[in-house]
Amino acid sequence: MTDQDKTTHFGFQTVEEDQKAGLVQGVFTRVASKYDVMNDLMSLGIHRLWKDAMMDWLAPRPGQRLLDVAGGTGDIAFRFLKRAGTEAHATVLDLTESMLQEGQKRAEAENMAASLDWVVGDAMALPFANNSFDVYTISFGIRNVTRIEDALAEAFRALRPGGRLMVLEFSQIPNDMMQKAYDLYSFNVIPAMGQVVANDRDSYQYLVESIRRFPNQERFAAMIADAGFEQVKYRNLSMGIAALHSGWKL
């Protein structure tokens, strides 16, 4: 099989690997202006608590340099900078320029633009030198990457020795009945909500399908360890609807 013949998943569809990035970019280009509103509606605001829990475990410190991949509208970067203080710096990288533009508007409104860089780029080929960052975060983005292993390898490369990886991602509830109830909500409510609020059912259908294709907590923790990270741990949030994964480059 040649590289051109390799396939991956885009939600429940099978697509050529070299097509997925463009398809994902299309999704987020279409939803960029409604992205933050939809996050609040879909999760009933709970995504804010998950992101706060991420910061609690991360414990940002003054002077740290953050790389937030798939950082979109800047939610994680803003939280990081508010906790780490003015000497810290955050670089937000995203494949979709329109998402970054929404984030830049927010940064200017919150007078944080001087502490932020916005970079269009790919998680699987970071445009940064080795050992450049103290912290690497990716929030609800790694399941959209074509080759997760490549993204984790790039995270390891870009982090300094002693640096930390933290991933916030939708996961699986370790209770079959509760997972089935959550699936009913996801597949029936979220795409319909996307149609009403963002005039885009298909993008939110992809969202719920992509969550179901993502590895469970234990499998993803093993992938992080395979990339070279140590002290790999995870914490379930809201019974496993989402999970935080942490690892260190030692």
N, C-alpha and C positions, 0 to 999 in steps of 0.2 A: 504494500500500500504506500503510495506517495504521500507527501505532505498535503497535496491538493485534495487527496481522497479522504483525509481524516474527517470524521464527523464528531459532533458534540450535540448537546441538547439546547434548545431555546424554548423554555417551558417544557411542554410535552412533545414539541416537534423535534425531529432530528434534522440538523442542518450541517452544512460544511463548516469546518472550523473557521475558515477565513471569512465566513459570512456573519458570525455571531456578533462581533464587536460592532459592526454597522447596524445590526438589528437592535442591539441594546442601546446604542447611541440614539437611534430613532425613537425608541420608547421614551427616553429621558428628555430628548428635545421636545417631544410633544407635551410632556407633563410638567416641564420645568416651572412654569408660572403658577401651577396649582400644587406643586409638590409638597410644600410645607403644610398647606391647608388639608390636603388629603391624608398626610401622616397623622394629623390630629384627629380627623374624622375616623379613619380606619381603626386606630388604636384607642379611641376615646381619650386621647391625650397621654396614654400610658407610655408611649415612646419617650416622652420627656423624662419620666422616672427611670426608664432603662438607661438613658444617656447619662443621667445624674449618677446612677449606680456605677456606670462605667468610669466616670471621673472619680468617684469615691475609691474604687479599687486601684485606679491608676495613680492617684495622689500626685498631680502635677507639681513640679518644683520650680522655683525661680531660675531663669536662665536656660531652661531646657528648649531644645529645638524639636518641634513636632512635624512629622509628615502625616497628613490625613489623606489617605487614598480613597478615591470615590467619594470625596468630601463634599461634592455638590454645592449646596447652599450654605455650608459653613457651620452647621449646628455643633459639631464636635469641636472644631477649631475655636469657636467663640467660647464654648464652655472651658476648654483647656486654658485659654489665655486669661480668662477671668479668674481662674484658680491659681495659675502659675505666676501671674503678675506681669508688669510691663517689660521686664527684661527677657521674657520668653518670646519665642517666635514660632509661627505656624505657617507651613506651606500646605496649601490645599491643592490636590491634584485630582482631576476628573477627566474622563474621556469626552464629556459633553460640555461644550463651551457655554451654551445657554444656561446650564445649571450654575456654572461659575459666575456668570454675569448676575444671576439672582443673588448669589452670595456676596458679590462685591457691593451691590446696592445695600445689603444689610450691614456690611462692614462700615460703609461710609455713614450710614444712619446711626451706628453705635460708636462712631469715632475710634474704630479699631484698625483702620486701613493700614497704618504705619507698621503694625506688627504682623501683617499677613502678606503672603505671596499667593498668587493664583496661577496654576500651571495646567495647561491642557496636555494630558499624557495618558499612557497605558500602564496599568498595574503590572503587566508582564514584561515591561521594558522601561523601567524608571529612568528618567533623564537626569540622574544624580550620581555623583561619585560614591565609591565605597565609603562606608563608615561616616555618613554625613549627618545622621539624626540620632537623637536620644530616645525618641518614642515614635512608633509607627502605629497608627490606628486605621481601621477600616470598619465602617458602620453600615450594615445592610447593603454592602456592595460586593463582597467577595463571591457571593453566589452567582453574580452576573459575569464573572471573569471566565474566559474561554478555558484556560488551563490553570486551575487553582494552584497546582504544585509550582508552576512558574511564578505566580504572584508571591507565594510564600518564600520562594528562593530569592526573589528580588527584595522582599522585605528584609530578609536576613542580611543580604549584601549591603543594603543602604543603611542599616543600623550600625551604630558604633558598638564596640565591645562593652558590655554592661547595659546595652539598650534593651528596650522592652517592646514587644508586640502585644497589641490588644485588639481583638476582633469582637464586634457586636453583630450578631446575625440571628435571623429567625431560625428556629430549630424544631425539635420534635418533643411532644408531650409524652412522657413515659407512662401513659395510661391510655389504653386503647379506646375506651368509651369517651374520655375527654377529648382525645385527638379527633375522633369522629365528629363530635359536636363542633369542634373548632373548624374542621373541614367544611361542615355544612354552612357555617357562617362565612368562611373565606370564599367558597366557590359561588355562593348565592348572593351575598351582600356586597362584597368588595367590588366586583366588576360592575354591578348595577350602580353603586355609588360613584365609581369612576365615570360612568356614562353621564350621570346627572351633574356632577361637580366639574369634571374636566372635559366632558364631551368626548370621552375616550375609553370605551369598554375594553378594547383589545389589550391596551397596555397593562391594565389592572388584572386582566385574565392571565397575562404572562406573569405578573407579579406573584399571584397565588400558585401558579404552576411551578415557578422557579423555586419557591420555598419547599415544595414537596420533593424536588430533585436534589436538594442540598444534603450532604452527608449528616448523619446524626451526630450527637455530641462526642461520643467516643471515637467514631471514625475521623471526625475533623481534628480532634486532639492528636490522634496518631499521625495525621498529615502534617501538623505543625511540628511535632517531634521529628518526623522524617526530614523536614527542611533544615534541621540543625538546632532548633530551639530547645532549651532545657527548662526544667521546673514548669512544665506545661500543666495548666489546671483550667477547669472551667466551672462556671456557676450558672445554674438555671435561673431565669427570670420569668415571673408569672407562670410558674409550674412547667417551664420548658417551651413556652411559645417563642421565647427568645433565649439566647445564651451568650454569656461572655466567655471568651477564651483568652488566656494570658500565657505568654512564653518569654523567655529571656535569651538574649545572645550573650553567652558568657565566654 
